Amino acid sequence: MDKYLIKNGHLTDPANGINEVMDILISDGKVLKTAVEISENDTDAIGADIINAAGKVVMPGFVDLHVHLREPGFEYKETVMTGAQAAAKGGVTTICPMPNTKPVIDSPSRVIDLIKRAEDAPVNVLPVGAITAGQEGVDINDIAGMKEAGAVAISEDGRSVMDTWIFRQALHQAAEAGMPVFSHCEDTSLVDGGVINAGAKAEELGLPGIINAVEDVIAARDIILAKEAGCRLHLCHCSTADSAIFVEMAKKQGLPVTAEVCPHHFTMSDDEITEDDGRFKMNPPLRSRTDVEALKSALRDGVMDVISTDHAPHSAEEKSQTMLKAPFGIVGLETSFALGYTVLVKGGYLSLPGLVMKMSTNPAKVIGIDRGNLAPGKTADLVIADINSEYVIDSSTFVSKGKNTPFDGMKVTGKIEKTFVNGKIVYSCNN
């Protein structure tokens, strides 16, 4: 039986209103107790391994609603195991892999297959099922069956269901099944071969641009349809100022609409793209500084609920190409906390409890899992981090197969030291 007494750490647990130095005792996969002081001689603590977390923060493990593990079909980019190991290193204890694999995760049997592949993974792997067969936008899948098999949401991520009638029917079925829908907001008819945000940088580099309306049109559509269907809707990787406005309008109407922002979209604008290089190519693209500031404000004001990574690994060969040829996507599991702490907490937009709320408590609520909470009796998924530790992001040290990040060489603050899943240490920093 694994038993740990974590002493002297600053416990940040917004679900329970805790943000102070406290001890925490975990045993048999659960939080046994928290208190200002738990003695090593406490009856419950006898036999526990002692971890001195003085000067460190202790937080509920992060829940990433939006990752791409590439398995099955694209294991050269990432596997369930390497993606899960990257998550553990980043303090992420639960990941939700998107269904755009080969074959697509579009049936109960394929959901079950993915869960079996993840049996030995160090973190919790909760699949997201596809809305339509093969993600072709025509035949709606067995949504209730996928939920029963273990899927926590449905999404067409990587593309939108462009047929509005079909998407409306899917929303109604999802509402009936009690399944949240994750929306990839992209009107493909407006993309027009774009590879970078439309604007001065696109013109400077001579590259076709992606206008904000590509996202905004579908964000508005999906909110309207979800309202009519009475379905829980989660907008993925919001990147524009107007997306935030639409989400705020939905919330003011009391609609069950949530939304996420990825670290790259609140950290970097297209102004900071230095060259025509595949590592800067992602979908949605890095937007204008105006959009970046709007997203940070929306996170601060509670309009945007969740921080997810859209972790999208590719091979070095694929990403070494120009933006016209390279695939969309960057990795993010190993850098999300540090970027969030550096940009949002040190930048004055969020408190540390506010960041934990966006990375742990809120995403757990979106998919209805009992995580993001370190009250006694809860599952011991937790993270110890040094928020005073500065380091330089170095992709060569990533455990993910994907090294494709625009943040190589960036100095950040906030290092994950230990990650626990179900009361077991699944990652421990060497330094």
N, C-alpha and C positions, 0 to 999 in steps of 0.2 A: 504493500500500500504506500503510495507516494504521499508524504506529508511535509509541508513547508511552512515555516513561520517567517514571514517577511516583516522585518522590523525597521522602524524609523523612516519609512518612506512617506512621501507626500501623496496621500491617497486622493485621487481625483476621480470621483464617481458621481457625475451629474444626475444620474437616475435617482440617487438617494440624497442629493444635496450635500455631498461630502467633498470638501476641498481643504484638507488639513493633514498634518503629520499624524499618521495612525499605523498601528500594526494590523496585519491581516494573516489569519491562519487558514490554510487550505489543506484538505484531507479527503482522500478517496474521490477526487474529481470535483469536489464542491468547496465553496467558501464556508468554513465552519464558524468563524467569528471575526469581527473587526472591533478594535478598541484602541483608545489612546495608548494603552500599554497592555501587552499580553506577555506575561512572564514565561520564560523558558521552562519554568517549573510548574506552569499551569497544567492541570491534569490532562486537558485535551491536547496540550502541546508536547507532551512527553514523546520522545522519539522523532520529533520533527527535525528536518534539516533547517538550520538557521541561515537566512539570507539578510545581510545588513544592507538596507537600501537607503541609508542616510545620504541626503543630498540628491536623491533620485525621485522620480515620480512613478507612482503605481496607478495604472489605468485599466479599465476593461479593454479586452482585446478588440481590435478594429474589425469592422465588418465591411468588406468591399463588395458592393452589389454588381460590379461591372468589370469582369476580367475575361480574357480570352486565353484558354489553356491549350488550344490547337489540337488536342487529342480527343477523338481519333482523326487520323488522316494527314495531319501536318506535324508529326512528331519531331521533324527536323527543326521546327521553330520553337516548340515548347512541348513538354509532356505534363500530365496531371501532377506527377511527382516534382519535376523541376519548378513548375509554377507554384505548387504548394510550399516548397522549400523557400522560394523567393518571398512568398507571403509571410511565412514564419519569421524570416529575417527582418521584414518590414513591420512586424508587430501586428500583422493581419491574421486573425485567428479563424475567420470565416470568409470564404470566397464564393461568389456566384458566377460560374462560367457560362458564357453566352453560347448559343446553340449552333453558331456558324462553323461547324466542323465538317468532316467528310467521313461518313454520312452525317447529315444534319441531325441534331437531337430533336426529333419531331414526332416521337411516339413514346408510349409508356415503356416499351422494351428498351429503347435507346436511352431513356432516362435511367432505367435500372442498370444498363450496361455501364454508363458513366459513373454511377454511384459505386459499382463493383470495382471499376478501375481506380477509384479513390479510396478504397478500403484501408490502404497502408499509408495514405497521405498524412503529413504531420498536422494539417489543419482541417477544419470542417469544410467540405465541398458540397455545395447545395446547387444543383443544376437549374438552369433556366431553359424552358422548352420553347421551341419555335412556334410561331402563330400558325404558319401555313406549311404544308408539305413541301420539303426541300427548300423552304424559304422562297418559293416561287410566286407567292402572292395570290394563289388561286383557291386551293382546297384547305379549309380550316381543319386543324388537327384536333385530336381527342384531348381537349383541354382538361376536362375533369379527370380523365385517365392518367394524364401526365402528373397532375397534382397528387393523385393517389399513389403514383409510383415514386414520388419524392421531389418533383419539381416545385420551386417556391414562387415562380413567376413565369410569364410567357413574354417573348420578345421576338421581333424579327431583326434583332440588332445586326448591323452591317448594311441594312437597307430598311426602307419603310414599306409597309403594305400600301401601295399606291392606289389601289381600288378602294375608294371610300366606302362603298356598299359592303364589300367583304370585311373591311376593318371594323365597320359598325357591327356586323354580325358577330365577329370575334369578340368585341367588347361586351356584347350582351351575353355571350356564352361564358366569358371570363367572370362577369358579374354573378352569373348563376352559380358558377363553381367556386366563387370566393377567391379568385386568383388575381393578383395584381398584374397589370400590363406595363411592361417597360417599353417606352417609345423611343425609337431612333428617329429623330426628327430631320428628315432629309427629303425634300422634293427632288427626285432624281431628274425630272424634266427641266429643272433650273440649273443643274450642276454645270452642264455645258463644257465638260472636259476640264473643269477647274481643279487646281492642285494646291492653291494657296489663297489666303484671304484676298478678296478684291480690294485694291487700293494702291497706294504709292509704291509699296515694296514689290507687289506683283508687276507693276509697270517697270520698275527699276531692273528687275531680274528677267523681264520679258516672258513672264509665265501667265497662263490663263487663271483668272481669279474666280473665287467662290463668293457670291454675294450673301449677305446676311439673310435675305429672304428665303434661301434654300432651307434654312432651319425654321425661320419664323412662321412660314406658311403652314408647315406641318404641326408645329407646336400649337398654333391656334386651332387648327382643325381637330387635333386629337383631344384637346381640352373640351371643345364643343361636343364632340362625339361621346366622350366619357361622361359628360354631364347628362346627356340624354340617356345613356345606357346605365347610369348609376354604378359605374365601374371605377375601381381604384387605379389611378394612372400615375406612373412615375416617368418623368422626362429625363432621359439619359443625356449625359455630357453637354449640358447647356453652355453655349458659348457667346451668346449675343445679349445686348442690353434689352432688346425687345422681348426675348424669351423670359427674362426676369419680370418684365411688366405683365406678360400674359399669366405667369404663375401667380403673381401677386393678385391679379384680378380674380383668378380662380379661387384663391384662398379667401378673399373677401366675400365670395359667394358661398363659402363653406363647403366647397367641393373637395372630395378626397384625392387631391392632386399634390404630389411631392415632386421634387426635382433635385438633380445632382449637378455639381460642378467638379471638373477634374483639376488636379493641381497645375497642369500645364496651362489651363485656361485662366487661372487666377495669378499665375506667376510670370508668364512671358507673353508679350505682344508680337505682332508681325514685324514691328520696328526692329526687334532684336534678332531677326533672321539675318545671318551674316553672309550667306551664300546660297546658291542653288544646290542644296544638299538634302538627300533623302531623310536625314535624321530630323529635319524640321517639318516633315510631311505627316500630317495627321488629319483625321476627319471626326468632328469639325476642325477646321484649321485654326492656327493661332490668329486671333482677331486683333482689332485695333486697341489702342490704349484706352479709348473711351469704353469699349466693351469690357476690358479687363477691370477697370475701376467700377463699372456697374455691377459686375459679378461679385467683386469683393464686398461692395456695399450690400448686395442682396444676401450674401452669406451672413454679414454682420446683423442685418435687420430681420433675419429669420425667414426671408422669402425663399431662399434656397436651403433645403433641409440637410443635404447629404454631400459628403466628399467621397467620390469614387475615382478609381484610376483609369478605367478603360485600358488596362494593361494589355498591350497588343504586340507580342514579340514577333520579330522576323529575323531571318538569317542576315549575317553581315553582308553577304553578296547582294541580297535583295535591297538592303538599305543603303548600300554604297553608290547607288545610281542617282541620277538626277531626279528631281521631283516629278518630272514627266513620266518616268519609268518606275520609280520606287513605289512599293505598296504603302498605303496609309497606315499609320500607327506608331506608337512609342510604348516603351515599357514604363511601369510606374510603381509596382508593388513595393520595391525596396527603398523608395525615396519619398513616398506620400506623406509620412508623418513629418519628416524633416522639412519638406517644402511648406507644409501647412503651418508648422510652428514658426519657421523663419519668416514667411511672408504674411501670415494672418495674425499670429499671436504677437510676435515681435513688431510687426507692422501696425499693431493697434486696432485691428479689425475684430478679433475674437480674443476672449480669455482662454486659458488652457481648458477649463471646463467646457467652454463653448466649442472648442476644436474637438474635444472628445465626444461631445454631443453629435457633431456632424459626422464623425468617423466611426462611431460605435453605437451609441444609444439610438439615434434616429434611424440609421439603416436597418438595425435589428427590428425596429417597429414597422418599417415599410414592408418587410417580408413576414412579419408576425412570428419571429423566433424569440425565445427567452434568452437573449444575450444582451451585452451592453449594460450589465447590472451586476454589481459585486456585493449585493446584500447577502447575509447568511442564508445558506440553502441554495444559492444560485450556482450555476456551473462555473468552475474556476478557469475561465478564459481571461487571461490578464497579461499585461505588459509592464515591464520595468524599463524606464528610459532615463537617460541623462540629458536634461534640457539645457545644460550648460556646455555640453561637448560640441565644439566646432570641428567640422571636417570638410574635406573637399570630395564631392561626388566623383567616383572613379568607376566607370562602367566595367572595367576589367575585373573588378572584384564582385560583380553581380553573380548570384547563383542561378538566376534565370538564364536560359539559353539565349534570350534576347539581350543585346547590349545597346539597342537602338534608343538613345535618349539625347535630347538637346541640352541636358543639364550637366554633361561631362565637364568637370573643372569648376563647377559652381560651389562656392563656399556656403554651407548651411549649418544650422544649429539644431541639435536634437537627435541623439543616437539611441537606437533600440539596444538594450543590453540583454534582456531576457524575455522570452515569450513562452507563456504557458497555455496549453490547450487541454481541456478536461483534467486540469490539475497536474499535468506532466510538462516538464521543460522540453520544448521542441526546438528552441534556438537559444544559444548563449554566445554572446560576443566574446571574441578571443582577447580583446584588449581590455 
